């Protein structure tokens, strides 16, 4: 891989790093085993996340398994992951676009009923579910998490290392 910023012809330095994945819109996702390429000449860094669809599916499933209410940022991530604009999502779930926007920005709190509506809406669209949202809600189970750490398992696939 060559640097596209300074057109350095030398091969970029490759390393494996731990990366705080704020690019997804969440502040609490840590990726372990990410491949980084750095140019020795200009310092430009390129990060390889592998299969982004798989990574975002993994994050979405973990958010649905979360014990506490989803945050506004997590709802926005899930909505965007499904490919819905705010207007489309509001039409789908029967809430006003402005109400959803206020929830996603944190101006309005996430209620338990809104949280469940979002989870069920998202869960019906995700492939290969290996959890039962009904049991999770009825048994008050799920994973307590403030931070999600994912480890690369090769070929662009990710698995949970730790939910703290």
SVG drawing of the C-alpha trace seen along z (x, -y; Angstrom):
<svg xmlns="http://www.w3.org/2000/svg" viewBox="-48 -19 58 37">
<polyline fill="none" stroke="black" stroke-width="0.4" points="0.0,0.0 1.3,-3.4 0.5,-6.8 -2.0,-8.8 -1.3,-12.1 2.4,-12.6 2.7,-10.0 5.5,-8.3 6.6,-5.3 7.7,-3.3 5.4,-0.6 3.6,-1.9 4.5,-0.7 1.9,1.9 0.9,2.5 -1.9,3.9 -3.5,1.4 -6.4,0.8 -8.7,-1.8 -11.5,-3.9 -14.1,-3.6 -15.8,-7.0 -16.4,-6.9 -19.6,-4.9 -21.1,-7.8 -20.6,-6.0 -18.1,-7.0 -17.8,-3.6 -16.7,-1.2 -13.1,0.1 -11.7,2.3 -8.7,4.5 -6.6,6.0 -7.2,3.3 -4.6,3.0 -3.0,-0.4 -0.8,-1.6 1.4,-4.7 3.4,-6.7 6.9,-7.4 7.3,-10.5 4.1,-12.5 2.7,-10.6 -0.7,-9.9 -2.5,-6.9 -4.9,-4.5 -7.1,-2.2 -8.5,1.1 -11.7,2.2 -12.3,5.2 -15.9,5.9 -17.8,2.8 -21.2,4.4 -20.2,7.3 -18.7,4.9 -21.8,2.8 -24.0,5.9 -22.0,7.0 -22.3,3.7 -26.1,3.6 -26.7,7.0 -24.7,6.1 -26.8,2.9 -30.0,5.0 -28.7,7.3 -27.9,4.3 -29.7,4.4 -30.1,0.7 -32.1,-1.7 -30.5,-2.6 -29.0,-6.1 -29.9,-8.6 -26.6,-8.0 -27.2,-4.2 -30.6,-4.8 -29.1,-7.0 -26.5,-4.3 -29.2,-1.6 -31.4,-3.8 -28.4,-4.6 -27.3,-1.0 -30.7,0.0 -30.2,-2.7 -33.2,-4.9 -33.2,-8.7 -34.8,-10.3 -38.0,-11.0 -38.2,-7.4 -37.7,-6.0 -40.3,-8.3 -42.8,-7.2 -42.0,-3.5 -42.4,-3.6 -45.1,-6.3 -43.2,-9.0 -42.7,-12.6 -39.4,-13.3 -38.7,-16.1 -39.4,-13.9 -36.9,-11.3 -34.3,-14.0 -34.6,-15.3 -34.2,-11.8 -31.2,-11.0 -29.5,-14.3 -30.2,-13.8 -32.6,-16.7 -35.4,-14.3 -34.9,-11.2 -35.4,-7.7 -38.5,-6.1 -38.8,-2.4 -41.6,-2.1 -39.6,-3.9 -36.6,-1.8 -38.6,1.4 -40.2,0.1 -36.7,-0.7 -35.3,2.7 -38.1,4.7 -38.0,2.6 -34.3,3.1 -34.4,6.8 -36.8,7.7 -34.3,6.4 -31.0,7.9 -29.8,11.2 -29.2,14.3 -30.4,13.3 -29.1,15.5 -31.0,14.0 -34.7,13.7 -35.7,10.1 -38.9,11.3 -37.1,13.4 -34.5,10.6 -37.3,8.1 -39.5,10.5 -36.6,11.9 -34.8,8.5 -31.7,10.1 -29.2,8.7 -25.7,7.4 -24.7,4.5 -22.4,2.3 -20.9,-1.1 -18.1,-0.1 -17.9,2.4 -14.6,4.0 -14.5,6.0 -11.6,8.2 -10.7,8.9 -11.0,12.6 -9.7,12.3 -11.3,12.0 -13.1,8.8 -15.0,10.5 -15.4,9.3 -16.3,10.8 -17.0,9.4 -14.0,9.3 -15.6,7.5 -18.7,5.5 -17.8,3.3"/>
</svg>
